[in-house]
Every structure is written in C-alpha cells, then in structure tokens.
Amino acid sequence: MKWSWKLGRFAGIDAYVHASFLLLVAWAAWAAFQGAGTGLAALLGVIFLVGVFASVLLHEFGHALTARHYGIRTRRIVLWPIGGVAQLEGEPRTPREELHIALAGPAVNFVLAALLFVVVNVAGLPTYGLLSSLMVANVTLGLFNLIPAFPMDGGRVLRAALATRVGGGRATELAVKIGKFAAAAFVVAGLFGNPVLMLVGAFVWFAAGAEGRRNPYAHHERADASWWRWSAPARRDVYRKRHRPRPRRPLYREPPNDSGRLVIFIRR
C-alpha cells in the first residue's frame, strides 16, 4: 500500500500505518517538550501516543474479527493520524450484523479501560500516570465513537436500530442527515478548540455522503424482534479459498421438429 508501512499480520489481517502518522508523532513530542521542557517529557508524550493508537488498532480488530464471525473478510487495517480504518470486503446483511460489528470496536476500548483500571488500582499506581491516562483515553475513544455521526460506529448503531422500524433505505437517509449535522458540529468545535476535530468533521461529512448511496441490507424485512441477539457464525471460513459448487448435469431432449437443434433444459 502506497505511503504506508506494514506493522505485521495479526489473525490473518494485515495492519498498516500511514506515513503521515509521523507528523502526529512529531507534534506529540513537540507539545510535550513545550509543556515540560525536558526530553523525558517528549519521550513520554510519544509513548502515550503510541499507546493510544495501539488501542485504536485493537478497536479496529474488534470490528474485523466480529465481521469475520459473519463471513465478511477484512482486506487490511490502516492507521491514520485521525484514527483507524478496517477495510471490509463486504457489507452486513442485516441490521443485527451491523449492530454487532459496530459495537465491537467501542467494546474493546471499554474492556481495555477496565483492565487498566484494575492494574492501576492493584499496583497502586498514581492516578495521573501513563497507564491512568491510557485508561481515560480508552474510555474517551469508546464514548466518542458512539456519537451517532454516520458512518462512525454510533451512526451505524443508529442506522441498525432505525432499520428495524423504517426499513434500510429510510434509516440510511436519516443516519446520513444526522451524521452531516454532527460533522458540522465537529468543524465548529474545531474552530474554537482542537483543530483535529475539523479534520474529523470533514471526513465524516464526505464519508456520510458516500455511504448514504448504499443500503447494505436492502432485502431485510423490517420486523426482526431478535435484532440485538448474537447470531451463529458463518459456516464457511472466509480466509480459505472459495470453491464454486459443481453444476448439475443438464438434461438434453430432442426438439419436436426436424430443425436439428437441441433444446437444453437445466434442472435447478
């Protein structure tokens, strides 16, 4: 992949980091150095940033592995300065599948935050230390991604919930409108606060427009009383080579006239 470095292959999925991530690392080191004036502070700032993006990577693997449960392959995971993207090769077939895939990412962050909370308290570490900061960062990541700004995780959860009531097409339209409103709010907040929110808002705006042209579960019926329940895993292993089923033998029959042609009847 252009302008990206491969971090490795985990659980059969390639993970990459974009070259622009180096700019974020440099900014984190400079900001930490400006705040404390020591090289150690700059190093800790970079370590904290790497820890946050490790959490983002695990967040994306939550999406990817849940998608695999439903038979959807993940082409790759890419880390960008504004977050991570799991590039799925298919779409959820039902609102229930989309709900579970979308919630898997924030769930990973909340589990990581809970584990870090236990470690900090058992080890008696300071509440302002590195691990405590990573705990707060994971809670923030989980909550931020649940904002109903389509196509963020919260927006996909919103669409899945609406689809069971108004159908997939109308649910997508509503989710896109809410997502663009949230994107505009991000841009405004970025003008008066963190400029990164402006980039997030621009990404959400254009991504919502692109995603709004598709309805991944167009044939799904509205009534689905068990849409929140966990489904059985896909029977096929999506990381193995797919084999086409052998076609049945056609039946041949002579036509009733003397034209000399054959009429082929294919049994289905």
Number of C-alpha atoms within 10 A of each C-alpha: 10 6 9 16 14 14 13 10 12 9 8 13 18 15 23 22 21 17 15 13 16 13 11 16 18 13 15 20 22 18 16 19 18 13 11 11 12 11 14 13 18 23 16 16 22 21 16 18 17 13 18 19 19 13 22 23 22 18 26 27 25 22 26 27 20 21 26 20 19 23 19 21 21 22 16 21 23 22 24 18 17 14 15 22 20 20 15 17 11 13 17 19 16 20 28 22 22 26 24 23 23 28 21 21 27 27 18 22 24 20 15 19 24 15 12 19 19 12 14 18 12 9 9 9 14 11 13 8 11 16 19 19 16 20 24 15 18 27 18 16 21 24 15 15 18 21 17 20 28 31 28 19 25 24 26 28 26 25 28 27 20 20 25 20 14 16 22 25 18 15 21 28 19 17 26 28 17 18 28 22 16 20 25 18 15 24 21 15 16 17 13 9 12 12 14 15 20 20 17 17 24 16 14 24 24 15 17 25 17 12 16 19 12 14 18 18 19 13 11 15 15 14 12 14 8 9 18 14 11 11 13 8 13 13 9 12 15 15 13 7 7 9 6 6 6 6 9 9 10 11 10 11 11 12 12 10 7 7 8 9 11 11 12 12 11 11 9 7
